[in-house]
Amino acid sequence: MVEVKLLGAWGSPFSRRVEMALKLKGVEYEYLEEDLNNKSPLLLKYNPIHKKVPVLVHNGKPIAESLIIIEYIDEVWEGPSILPQDPYERAMARFWVKFLDEKCMPAMWKAFWSTGEEREKNKDEAIEHLKFLESEIKGKKFFGGDTIGLVDLAANFIAYWFRIISELVGVELITDDKFPNLSKWADEYINSSFVKENLPDKDKITAFFNARIRAPDETKYFPKA
Ligand SMILES: N[C@@H](CCC(=O)N[C@@H](CS)C(=O)NCC(=O)O)C(=O)O
């Protein structure tokens, strides 16, 4: 019997990417909630290099790193395609998700959690990156076109988690006037019924980041659900 397990954490945007990919494909799986403050032997065994969630375990074989997991899911299971079929479009989707994780996410994160001049510098950097996304999404419903695809799943942190943090720390980045296309995409994305059902509870995310604002050193990981 095919066995699919997902080691995840409820508040993690990376875990949620993978959960959504599995659900888009209609794959049945067992979800194992990880305590990141006290990592399980299973997580350490299956992801000894990074020791992070998500990890997908397919018939006993582990795969780590959310974007790699999603590509695997797309290749292994039938159902709606998550990556485009066209080789050039596939390459572009891979380009954008790399850009999201390597450039946008760190720059936005630094802008949220720094102060003073440093914060202004980080904000400028984040805005420069976001401008590229703004023009990429222009005229499209989703990055994937009419349906949600790899880039939308990967950009989930912008549409949900980072909007919440942005409000809590008072750092405006994606405003309707500066980034109308990206704002519209974010609304469309989080309000699509499929995504809405698969996002973590807003109050719980807010409580976690409020705790992080009060005590950053003691609030590293989402507490176990
Ligand atoms: N690049 C990884 C990032 C995964 C990641 O950062 N996961 C966090 C949870 S949001 C984690 O497991 N952190 C544990 C740690 O840093 O030790 C991916 O895309 O899967």
The ligand as an ORCA input file, in Angstrom:
! r2SCAN-3c Opt
* xyz 0 1
  N      13.986     25.974      2.690
  C      13.159     25.180      3.561
  C      12.786     26.031      4.769
  C      12.001     25.240      5.801
  C      11.965     25.947      7.152
  O      12.616     26.970      7.380
  N      11.189     25.363      8.100
  C      11.143     25.881      9.435
  C       9.704     26.009      9.913
  S       8.921     27.423      9.223
  C      11.849     24.902     10.371
  O      11.635     23.708     10.295
  N      12.704     25.412     11.240
  C      13.426     24.619     12.182
  C      14.837     25.114     12.356
  O      15.201     26.151     11.772
  O      15.588     24.481     13.095
  C      11.934     24.694      2.795
  O      11.558     25.329      1.782
  O      11.369     23.651      3.153
*
